[in-house]
Every structure is written in structure tokens, then in C-alpha cells.
């Protein structure tokens, strides 16, 4: 790090905060803050108290005195009154992504950045898998789970794929990005943003940071950004020869482009039409970064853990784990991936002030019973108790919900965990939630 950086305040001692601390020069004095004493204790064990300071409880103005910058973790809301005051006073704020671009020129490495409300992790994983299988040296980082500042031997990479959440984009104003894609946008994190318009503006920032911008032309909510896009992908027709189209002819779905490129999607192991769209987005990103690239080995693509993950067949009942569905649109996508009506759905958690009503028609069409968990179970019940064909029950524990669904389902039915909510009311994250579900199903 720059030698003038002597004192840094890190807000949040989770995975990102600790990654930032490791990244800083060993001589830098670090002040750590976290509301959670356990998280703070973990930082103390890792970095010691010889020169560093540790704070918990309420944020205080004195924590910000004489710091060169403040490093903020994604889970810390910048709308906090004290943070807004510090920003107005001219205190510099960074997150791990902005710090990465401050230091690295990345002259020999192509950068693909992916954002959207849903599908980010899947598309990043697909880009990484396709690139690696075709001989490129590639790594997916960021919101996908691997901290960007923990990369070793960056200079050896041909391609760096960065998954960017809206939280990470909030502070990202300077970056060297070759290709950016916005997959879709829908209501999410309305507990973090004052309006959908504000959330949209944060996502849209990405198109001001990249050389080539790619958009999902079928998402009407992205129409306002079409003039900033160089090319698009979708199932609808396009008059731009550079655009990608997903076709579904009598033989096999395929990804096609106006210049004659055709990539067959026959033999995919991934469930759902949305995954074909995800593959098309991945192909568009790779070919935009490497125009001569044409080695698309896609039949071995694996899905993302906790995203429509098949677990087992028990007495003819199929169990799926979709814990990563932390918003309404993700759960709708999951439900639409199944042809059968008899889905026994486990949902609920922290609904993040989302509008739940869009779920209604999909519950009517495909779901036989709804097993609710978490703090906002009553909100789901209030929204959907008028659906006469839908059995609704409330459960304090995941295990109770799973056992009830298993008892009610018959051979040929589907038991699906797809919460449409975040997990923080009951779990550390969606992974912990999904892991508990998987463990319960495994023991049935």
C-alpha cells in the first residue's frame, strides 16, 4: 500500500474486513470496529493488540480521528447518520473493490464485471469454468465469495471475473474494466435503499466504468440503459449483428449472433430456461473480452451450490436446495424451472421490505403447499392466505418445515427450499441456511 497510509479504520470484521486488513501494509495501524463482539474477537486473535485498536457498540466520531481512510464492509449501511457526516467532512471511504483498483493497473489481465439482481454468481462461475476448460488462466472473485484482495499472482491471470453487488458498487467510482454486464434488475435490498430508483442508479454505475457494456434487452426495467450498451443478449429479436439471441428450434436451443456464430446448448445438465440465458450472457462476456475466442465447452458446466441444487430422490420425492434465492424474483425463477405443479415450497426469512405480490400467480400455478419460516412468515401468510388451493403452515425451525413437507408430498412431487428472503434473522448467511436444509434432507 502507499507509504502515506498510516492509519485505517475498518468497519466490519467479517470476511471482507479481514481481507482488507491482510492487504494493508504491516506497518499500518488499524482500528477495527464491529457491533458483534465475536467478530471483533476473531480480528483480535488474527491481528493482535500491539498497535491496533478495537471498538464495538455504537459508532462514535472519535473512531474516525486521524485516519487516512475508512474501509467499509458490504454489510455496513452508508446511510448511518455518522457515516454521512464523515463523508460530508471529506473523510475518504473505500471498500475492498475500490482499494483493489486504486493499487492495480491490470495491464496484462482482462477484467469482466458482472452485476444484476439475480444470476450474478452463476454467470461468474460459468465464465470461470468455460475459460479454465479452454486453457485461459481465470479467477472469479468479489461477491461470489473469494475476496478480491486475497488474489495471489494476479499478473499470471488472463482473465479476472468480478461479481459486484450493489453494496460494492456504492463506493466504486474508478476502475479498469474491459467488459461489464447487467443481467437483470428487480426489487431487492429495499431495506438498504430508499427507493427502487436509488437501487437502480447504484447498479447503473457499472456502465460508466467499462469499455464494453452488455445488457439483457428482454428486461424492461433496464430499458433506460440501452443507449449505454454496446451489445445485448436475450430471446427477443435484435437488429444489431453483434447481439446474441437464444433460439429454441426443433433440434436444440442455441446461442446465435448476427455474424454467423452458433453455439448449441444440447446436453446441458443445468435446470431451467434461465440457465440458458446465463450461458448466453457468459458467452457474450468472454467473446467481448477475447474476440477470437471460440472454444465453448459448456456441456460439463456445473451449477452453483445453493442455487437450484438437486439433493436426492427419496421415495420418488425430489429435494432441491435454492437457499441462494434471497429475493422474490429468484424464487419465481426457481418455480418456473419446474414443469410440475406439485411443489412443496419452504420460504420465508427477512423479506427486506420487498413487495411479495408477484409470487402469487406462480404459487397458484405450481405450488401445493407453503411452509413458512423466519421473522416475516406472517407477511407471507397475509399476502397469500386467500389462495384457496394453497396449504400454508408456519414453523419455528427449518427441520419442522422439512418434515412437514416430506410428510405431505407424494412420489413425483418436489420439495423445494427457495426462501425469497435473506437469512440473517435465523442464520449467518444463505449458505448456513442451505447447509442446514441439506443436512436435514440427508438424514431423512
N, C-alpha and C positions, 0 to 999 in steps of 0.2 A: 504494500500500500504506500501511498505518497508519504514521504517523511514528515510532512507538516501535520499529519493526522496523529494527534497525541492522546485525545480523549473522546470516547464514543459512548453514547447511551444507546443500549439495545432494549427495545420494548417488546417483550415476549420471549420466553425461553424454551419454546418448542423446537422442532426440527430446524426451522428456518433461522431462528435467533442463534442457535448453537452453531449452525453452519457459518453465519456471518462472523461470529466470534473466532472461529477457527481460521477464517480467511484473513482477519486483521493481523497486522504485524505484531510479533510477540512483545514488542516494547509498548504497544498501545495500552493505555489504561481504559478499562471497560467498566461502565456502570450497567448492571443488569437489572431489569425490572420485570416482574410478573405478579399478577394477582394471586397466582397459585403457588403456595409455599413449596409444594413437592417439585414443581418445575424449577423453581429458584434453587432448591437444594441440589437438584441434578447439575445445574450450572456451577454451583459452588464446588461440587465434587470434581468437575472437569477442569475448572479454570482457577480455583484457589482464591485465597483472600489476601495474598501478599501485596498486590497493587490494585486489585479490582474491588468494586463496591457492589452491594446487592440490596435491592429495595422491593418491598411488597406492600400491599394495601392500596390506599388511594394514591393516584398520581399527584405529585407536588411540583411546583415550579422550581424548587431548589434542585431537583434532579437534573434539570436542563442547564445548570450554570456551567459555563466554561467548556461546553462540549463542542467539538469541531463539526459533528453532525449527529443526527439521531437515526438509528436503523430500526425500522418498524416491521414487525411480522404481519403476515396477511390477516391474521385474526384480530388485530388491533384496529378499532374503528377510528379513522382520522377525523370523524365529526366530534370527537371528545372535545368539550369546550377548552380545555387546557392546551390540547394539540393545535386547535385552530388559533389560539392566542399565540403560541410559539411560532407557528407559520407566519402570522402577521408580523411578528417581531424579527423575522428574517432568519430564523433557525433553519438550517438545511436538513431535509429529510430524505432518506434513501430506503429502498428495500433491497433484497438480495439481487434482483434482476437489474435494477438501475446501477448498483455497485459493480456488477459484472461488466456492463457496457462502459462504465467510467474507466475501467482499467484495461480492457482488452480491445485491441484493434481488429482482430479476427480477419486478417488479410487473406489467409490461406484456407479459411473454412467458410462454407456456405451456411447461412442461417435461415431456417424455416420457422416461423412463429405461428402458432395455432390458437385461436380463441373461438368462443361461442358459448351458448348456454349449456348445450349438451353435445357429447361426442368428442370432446377435446382429447381426452386420454386415449380413446380408441384410435382416433386418426393419428395421433403422435406415435402410438405403438405400431400402427400399420406402416407408417413412413419408415420407422426404425427397422422393422422386420424386413420389409421389401428391400431397403438399402443394404442391410447387412447380408442378406441372402444373395444379393447381386454383386457383392465384393466391395461395396463402399464402407468406409470406416465412419460409423454413425453412432450418435448417442442422443437419447431423448431425456430432457431434464425439465425442471421447473415444477409446475403444479402436478405433473404426473407422479411425483413422489421423490425423485432424486434431486437434491438441492443443486442449483446451478453452480454455486461457488465451491462445490466438492469435486468438480471435474479435475482429473489428473491428465497430464499430457494433452492439453487442448489442441496444441499445434499439430498433433498427429491425425486429427479428425478431418474427414472430408465434409462431413455434414453434422450440424448441431440442430436438433429439433427442440423448440422451447414451447411448452404448453403454458399459456398465460391466462390466468383467471382475471376477472375484473379487479379484484383486490390488488393484484400485482401490476395491472396497468395504471392504477391510480397515480403512482409516482413515476411512471416510466415516460420521460419526456425526450430522451436522447438514446438512440440505439442504431446499430448497424444490422439491418435485417434485409435479407435478399428477397424472401417471399413471405407474404402474410396471407392468412386465410381466416375469414369469419364464417363459421359453419352454419349458424342459426342464431336467433335471439328470441327469448320469451321471458315472461315474468320470473324472476328469481332474485333472491337476496333483497327482497323488499323491506326486510328489517335493517338492511345496511344503507339503502339508498332512499332518498326522499320521494322519488318518483321513478317510473319506468324510463322517462326521458333522460334522467341523470344516469341511470344504469346504461342506457344505450350510448350516451356520449362517451362514457368511460371505455366501453368496448370499441367504439369507433376510432378511438385514439390510435389504434394499431395501424390503421391505414395511412396515418401521417408519418409513420416511422419506417416504411418498407419501400423497396424499389418496385416490386411487383405485388399487386393486390388481387386476391381471388375471393369471389363471393358466391354464396348459394343464391342463384337467381330465383329459385322457387319459394324462398322465404319472403313473403310480402313485407314483413317488418324491416327487412334490410333494403327495401327499395330506395330509401333516401341516400344509400351509399353506392348505388350502382354507378354513378358518374365518377366515382373514385376508383372503381375496379378496372383492372386491365383485362381480366377474363373471368368467366364464371363456370359453374358446374350445376347440373340439375337434370331432371327428367323432362322438362319442357323444351320445346324447340328454341333454337337460337340462330341468329343470322351472322354471328361472329364466328369465323372459321377457327379461331383459337379456342373457342369454348368447348367444354366437354358435355356430352349428353349420355344419359343412361337409357339404353333401349331394352325392350323386353320382347324380342321376337319369338317365333315359334320354336327356335332351337335352344337358345340360351341368352340370358341377359348379357349385355356387353357395354363397355365404356367406349365411346367413339368421339372423334374430333373431326372438324371440318376438313382438315388436311389429309384425311385418309387413315389416321391412326385408329385401330380397332383392337381392343383387349377383351377377350372372352372371360366371363365370370362363371364359367361352368365348373362344377365340383367344389364350390365353396363349402366350408364346414361351419360358417358363421350364420346364425339365425337372423332373419328379418331383412326387409327391403332397405331399412335404414343403414344396414352394414354395407350394402352395395353402394349407397350414396357415400358412405365413409371411405370406401375403397377408391371411388372416383375422386374424392377430394384429395386423398393421399397421392394418387397418380398425378393429378394436376399440379400439386406442390412439387413433387420430385422432378417432373419434366420442366417446370418453370425454373427450378434451380439448376438443373442439368439438362439442357435442351436435347442433347444427343442420347440421353438415357432411354433404353427401350427393353431392359431385362426385367419385366414384371412377373416375378414368380409369386403368385398370390394364393395358390391352392392350399398351401400349408399355413396360411395366416391363422393365428390364434387370437381368441377374444381376450378381453381384459378381465382379470379376476374381479368378481363382484358386479359384473355387468352382464346380465342375462346368462349367467354361468350355470350350465346344467350340472346337477349334483348326483342324482341317482334315480332309478326306477324302482319303486317299492310296491309290489302287488299291483302293478300296472299304473301306478300314480307317478307322474313325472314331477320332480322337485327342481326348481330354478331359484338361483340367488341373484337378485338385482338390487343389492343394497346400495349401489352407487347411484341409484335413481333418487336424487335428493330434491327433485322438483317435479311439479305436475306434468310438464311436457315429457320428461324422461319416463315416467310411469305410463303415460299414454303411448309412447313409442314401444314400450315393452308389451303392453296389452295388444297392440296392433300386430306384433310379431307372431302371434299365435292365431291359427285358423279356428281353433275350437272355442266354443262358448264357455265351457265349464272350467273357468279359472277360479281358484280359491285364493283370494288375494290378501296378503298381510301388508298393512300400510299404517302410516302414522309416525309421529315424532314431533319435531319443531317445524311447523308449516311456514315459518318465516314471512307471515303476512301475505302469503300467496292467495290468489283467487282460485278456489278449488273447483268451481262450477264446470270448467272444461272437461273434467273427468267424467261427468255424469253420463253422457251418451255412451262412452266406452264401457262404463260399469254396466249399463243396461244391456249392451250388445254382447259382452263377453264374460262378465263376472257373475258367479252364482252366489258367492258369499264373501263378505268383507270382515276381516279380523283386525281390529284396531288396537294399536299400542301407542304409548307416548303421551306427552302433555297435551297435545291438540286433538286427541281422539274424539272429544266431544264436538269439535268443529266439523270433522268429517261426518259424524252422525247427524248433526244439524243440517248439513248440506244434502245428505243422500238418504235420509230415512223415509223420504216419500217414494223411493223406488220400490214398488211392491214385490218385485221378483228377487230383490236382494236381501239376503240374510245378513244382519250386522250384529257383531258382538264386540265387547270391549274386554281387553286383557291387560293385566298389570305387567306380565312377564312375556318375553318372546316365547319361552317354552310353552306356556299355556296356549298362545295363539297357534303355534305349530301343531301341537297335539290336537287341538280342536279342528284345525283344517284337515289334518290327516284322518281324523275320525269321520268327518263329513264327506270327504272325497271318495270316489269310486275309481275302479280301473278305467283308464282312458282320460282321467281328469288331470289338471295341472295345479300344483300348489306353488305359488309364486310370492316371494318377498320382493316387493317393489314399493318402497315406503312413500314416495312423493314428498319426502320431508328430510331435513337434516337430522342428524343423530345425536346432537350434543345434549339433549335433555336426558338421555339414558346411557350414552356411550361416549368414548373418547373421540371416535370418528366413525365414518361409514364402514371402514374395514373391520373394526371391532364388532360392530353390529352384524356384518355379514359373516364374520368368523363364528360368532355365537350361533347364528342360524344354521350354518354348515355343520357345526358340532352337534346341534340338536338333531338335525336330519340324519346325520351319520349314525346316531345312537338309536334311531327308531327301529 
